[in-house]
Amino acid sequence: MRKHRDDKTGDLFIIPQPVAPIHGALCCRVEVAHAMSEALRDHDRYIVAAEMSKLLGQEVTKNMLDAYCSESREEHHPSFERAIAFDMATSTHTLSNLMARKLGAKLAVGKDALNSELGKLERQRDEAANKIKALKKQLGDAE
């Protein structure tokens, strides 16, 4: 009987690792361009630019978005605040996730963030309970 290969869960159990701290390791202009271009695939760039302009209180144009999405426009990098506005305007976490991956992290938003913290606290509680049990056993053996 053939086993069905699971290609849906992907990197679910892979521990994220930061990029190696070597010269040029964080130069990710092409990745940013591709990520932004992909995120804009289902969006009208004029609308995204208008929403970013509203969020930032400064003009962002469709031409600026086009420049950010172009590999050949090396001088065009979105600032940190524009990256945040971009993610908000596209209702994605495209650039936030890219940054998290570079840092060896995973982005947890909303309930996922709370579930992550809850899991961490439950693990700490269980570890403390095991230590207490071990100490009580030692104290019992010492009598």
RODO-2510 file (C-alpha; in nm, 4 decimals, decimal comma):
residues 143
     n   res          X          Y          Z
     1     m     0,0000     0,0000     0,0000
     2     r     0,1429     0,3374    -0,1033
     3     k     0,1658     0,6105     0,1544
     4     h     0,0260     0,9477     0,0567
     5     r     0,2915     1,2184     0,0803
     6     d     0,1805     1,5222     0,2816
     7     d     0,2667     1,8325     0,0839
     8     k     0,0253     2,0618     0,2685
     9     t     0,1951     2,1193     0,6051
    10     g     0,5270     2,2351     0,4620
    11     d     0,7626     2,3708     0,7248
    12     l     0,5212     2,3248     1,0164
    13     f     0,7813     2,1518     1,2341
    14     i     1,0966     2,3197     1,1072
    15     i     1,2586     2,5521     1,3583
    16     p     1,3217     2,8909     1,1932
    17     q     1,6856     2,9964     1,1731
    18     p     1,8191     3,3493     1,1208
    19     v     2,0271     3,4206     0,8145
    20     a     2,3995     3,3714     0,8623
    21     p     2,5673     3,6901     0,9857
    22     i     2,7937     3,7257     0,6848
    23     h     2,8624     4,0186     0,4569
    24     g     2,5578     4,0920     0,2415
    25     a     2,3345     3,8290     0,4022
    26     l     2,0546     4,0771     0,4600
    27     c     2,0644     4,2281     0,1138
    28     c     1,7163     4,1209     0,0103
    29     r     1,6070     4,3841    -0,2417
    30     v     1,5055     4,1217    -0,4990
    31     e     1,3097     3,9235    -0,2386
    32     v     1,1274     4,2398    -0,1306
    33     a     1,0440     4,3217    -0,4928
    34     h     0,9085     3,9713    -0,5559
    35     a     0,7134     3,9615    -0,2288
    36     m     0,5522     4,2991    -0,2907
    37     s     0,4735     4,2121    -0,6518
    38     e     0,3110     3,8848    -0,5440
    39     a     0,1081     4,0570    -0,2713
    40     l    -0,0168     4,3152    -0,5210
    41     r    -0,1284     4,0515    -0,7699
    42     d    -0,4882     4,0604    -0,6405
    43     h    -0,4960     4,4335    -0,5629
    44     d    -0,5369     4,7539    -0,7575
    45     r    -0,2081     4,9406    -0,7129
    46     y    -0,3806     5,2792    -0,7220
    47     i    -0,6030     5,1760    -0,4309
    48     v    -0,3092     5,0341    -0,2320
    49     a    -0,1099     5,3537    -0,2936
    50     a    -0,4050     5,5661    -0,1800
    51     e    -0,4506     5,3568     0,1363
    52     m    -0,0795     5,3758     0,2154
    53     s    -0,0913     5,7533     0,1630
    54     k    -0,3797     5,7788     0,4075
    55     l    -0,2050     5,5609     0,6678
    56     l     0,1249     5,7480     0,6398
    57     g    -0,0079     6,1002     0,5972
    58     q     0,2215     6,1413     0,2966
    59     e     0,1849     6,0680    -0,0708
    60     v     0,2605     5,7207    -0,2008
    61     t     0,1971     5,6774    -0,5720
    62     k     0,1328     5,3799    -0,7950
    63     n     0,4650     5,4590    -0,9643
    64     m     0,6411     5,4255    -0,6281
    65     l     0,4809     5,0825    -0,5790
    66     d     0,5890     4,9845    -0,9288
    67     a     0,9462     5,0905    -0,8442
    68     y     0,9444     4,8872    -0,5199
    69     c     0,8271     4,5830    -0,7182
    70     s     1,0928     4,6158    -0,9881
    71     e     1,4168     4,4201    -0,9509
    72     s     1,5944     4,6676    -1,1754
    73     r     1,5064     4,9730    -0,9628
    74     e     1,7761     4,9054    -0,7034
    75     e     1,7591     5,2559    -0,5567
    76     h     1,3956     5,2102    -0,4491
    77     h     1,3590     5,0478    -0,1078
    78     p     1,0447     5,0804     0,1014
    79     s     1,1164     5,2341     0,4421
    80     f     1,0149     5,0492     0,7557
    81     e     0,7020     5,2614     0,7962
    82     r     0,6095     5,2108     0,4308
    83     a     0,6528     4,8355     0,4729
    84     i     0,4068     4,8428     0,7628
    85     a     0,1645     5,0561     0,5609
    86     f     0,2012     4,8189     0,2652
    87     d     0,1099     4,5165     0,4773
    88     m    -0,1884     4,7016     0,6217
    89     a    -0,3052     4,8323     0,2836
    90     t    -0,2884     4,4848     0,1268
    91     s    -0,4311     4,3140     0,4379
    92     t    -0,1314     4,0803     0,4357
    93     h     0,1802     4,0264     0,6414
    94     t     0,4001     3,9939     0,3349
    95     l     0,6893     4,2152     0,4387
    96     s     0,6496     4,1406     0,8102
    97     n     0,6822     3,7682     0,7368
    98     l     0,9864     3,8296     0,5175
    99     m     1,1540     4,0234     0,7973
   100     a     1,0616     3,7556     1,0531
   101     r     1,2119     3,4820     0,8319
   102     k     1,5361     3,6790     0,7998
   103     l     1,5528     3,7012     1,1809
   104     g     1,4787     3,3310     1,2279
   105     a     1,1321     3,4010     1,3623
   106     k     0,7715     3,3370     1,2705
   107     l     0,5059     3,6029     1,2819
   108     a     0,2129     3,5288     1,5110
   109     v    -0,0838     3,7642     1,4840
   110     g    -0,4040     3,7949     1,6853
   111     k    -0,5190     3,4706     1,8452
   112     d    -0,2110     3,2908     1,7135
   113     a     0,0058     3,5222     1,9251
   114     l    -0,2077     3,4548     2,2336
   115     n    -0,2071     3,0789     2,1689
   116     s     0,1710     3,0885     2,1378
   117     e     0,2053     3,2686     2,4710
   118     l    -0,0450     3,0312     2,6321
   119     g     0,1509     2,7290     2,5077
   120     k     0,4732     2,8772     2,6422
   121     l     0,3189     2,9385     2,9849
   122     e     0,1709     2,5874     2,9944
   123     r     0,5121     2,4365     2,9140
   124     q     0,6689     2,6448     3,1913
   125     r     0,3977     2,5299     3,4330
   126     d     0,4520     2,1647     3,3414
   127     e     0,8298     2,1989     3,3786
   128     a     0,7837     2,3624     3,7206
   129     a     0,5439     2,0836     3,8269
   130     n     0,8005     1,8208     3,7235
   131     k     1,0746     1,9988     3,9193
   132     i     0,8500     2,0217     4,2252
   133     k     0,7701     1,6518     4,1982
   134     a     1,1407     1,5644     4,1683
   135     l     1,2300     1,7810     4,4693
   136     k     0,9533     1,6257     4,6793
   137     k     1,0777     1,2816     4,5816
   138     q     1,4328     1,3758     4,6853
   139     l     1,3054     1,5120     5,0151
   140     g     1,1063     1,1916     5,0713
   141     d     1,4119     0,9756     4,9967
   142     a     1,6290     1,1833     5,2321
   143     e     1,4101     1,1140     5,5375
***
